[in-house]
Amino acid sequence: MNRKRIIILLALFFSILFSSFYYMLFSVIGTSSSQKTLHMNQVGLYKEEKNLEEAKQKLEEDGFHVYQMKQGDVTALVCGVNEDKKKTEEEQKELADKNYSFIEKSVTVSSDEITDLIKQKKYKEALEKIGNESKTVK
């Protein structure tokens, strides 16, 4: 009877030990493919380069950091690009104060190359890659 208890206790001990090990292993593996979400304010969608450059220049003169993102045969003009949604929302207030209309957008990517660019805050390059991969912006 005593042997049965020892065997049962050892079985429970090893099952807890192995399940903890596998839980930790798979939780680390599951987070290795990181995703990043960029938030932005789309202030225009242009087909003609002349109109795009005029709008971009006006926004830059008003103190906004402006980026371009290709979407098919048109180019979106975006600003307030940031991983932090609150910072993007702060820029929305500035846009509204200066009478700009905008649409809040976000894009989530899982490509290691693009997430590395986002970590380095190289938003221009990240948006170009996103445009090239023609990811869906929601």
N, C-alpha and C positions, 0 to 999 in steps of 0.2 A: 504494500500500500504506500509506503514511504517513497519507493522508487517511482511510482506513478505520479506523485505530487512533484517530485524533482523534474521528471520529464515534462510534465505539463507546464511548470514554471519556466523551464528553459525554453520550451516552445513559445510561450507567450513573450518572454524576454527577446528572443531572436526575431519573432515576427514584428514586435514594436521597433527593434533596432533596424531591421531591413526596410520596414515601411517608412521610417523616418529618413533613412538614407535615400531611398527612391524619391520621396517627396522633395527633399532638398535638391537632389540631382535634376529632377524634371522642372522644378521651379526656376532653377538657374538656366537650364537649356531653353525653357519657354520664354524667358525675357531677353535672350541674346539677340533675337531678331527685333530690334527696336523700331518703333514707329514714331514719327514726328508729325505734328499738326501745325501748319502755318495758318495764321489768321491774317486777313487783309481787308482793305476797303477798296472795292473796285469803283473807280471814279469815271470810267469811260471804256467804251469798246469801239475800236476804230478799224476801218478797212483802208482808209487813205492815210498814207504816211504824213502828209502835210498837216492834216487835222490832228494827228497823234502828236507830232512835234510841237504844235502850238499849245495844245492842252498841257503837255508835259512841261513846257517852258513856264507857263502861267503857274502851275502847281509848285514848281521849284522856286519861282520868284516869291511865292507865298510861304516858303519855308518847309515844304514837304519833301520827304525822300520818296522819289517816284521810281517805280519799276515797271517793266513791260513783261507781259506773259502772253505768248502765242497760244491762240485757241482756234485751231483750224485755219481758216483764211482771214481771220480778224485778230487784232492784238488788243488785249486788255491792258488798261493803265491802272495800276494798283499802288496804294501807299498804305502806311501803317502796318507793314509786313512785320510780323513778330510771332514768336511761339507763345507769348503771353497775351491771352485774349484781352486782359484789362488794359494793356498798353495800346492795343488796336482800338479799343473802345474810347480811350482818352483822345486818340487822334480823330475819332469820329466827331467828338465835340468840337475840335478845332475846325474840321471840315464844315460842320454845320454853321459855326460862327462866321465862316467866310463864304457862306452861301453855296457850297458845293453839294451836289447830290452824290450819293454813293450807295453801294450795295455791299453789305458785309458778306465776305466769302471765307471759306476755309478749305484746305486741302490736306489730306493725310497721306503720307508716303511711308513706305517700308524699305525702299531701296537703300542699301548701306551707303552708296555713294552720295545720294541726296541727303540722307540724314547726317552724314559727316559735314556736308556743306552747311546745313542748318545749324549744327552744333558750333561751327566756326563763324556763324552769322554772315555767311556769304550768300545773302538772299538773292542777289541778282543771278548768280550762277545756278542756284537751286531752282529758281523759277524758270530759267531757260531749260534746264533738264526736265522739269515737270512738263513744260510746254512741248518739248521734243518727244516725251513719252506719251503725250496727249492723255494725261490723267484727267479724270472727271473731277471738276470742281463743284462742290455743293454749296 
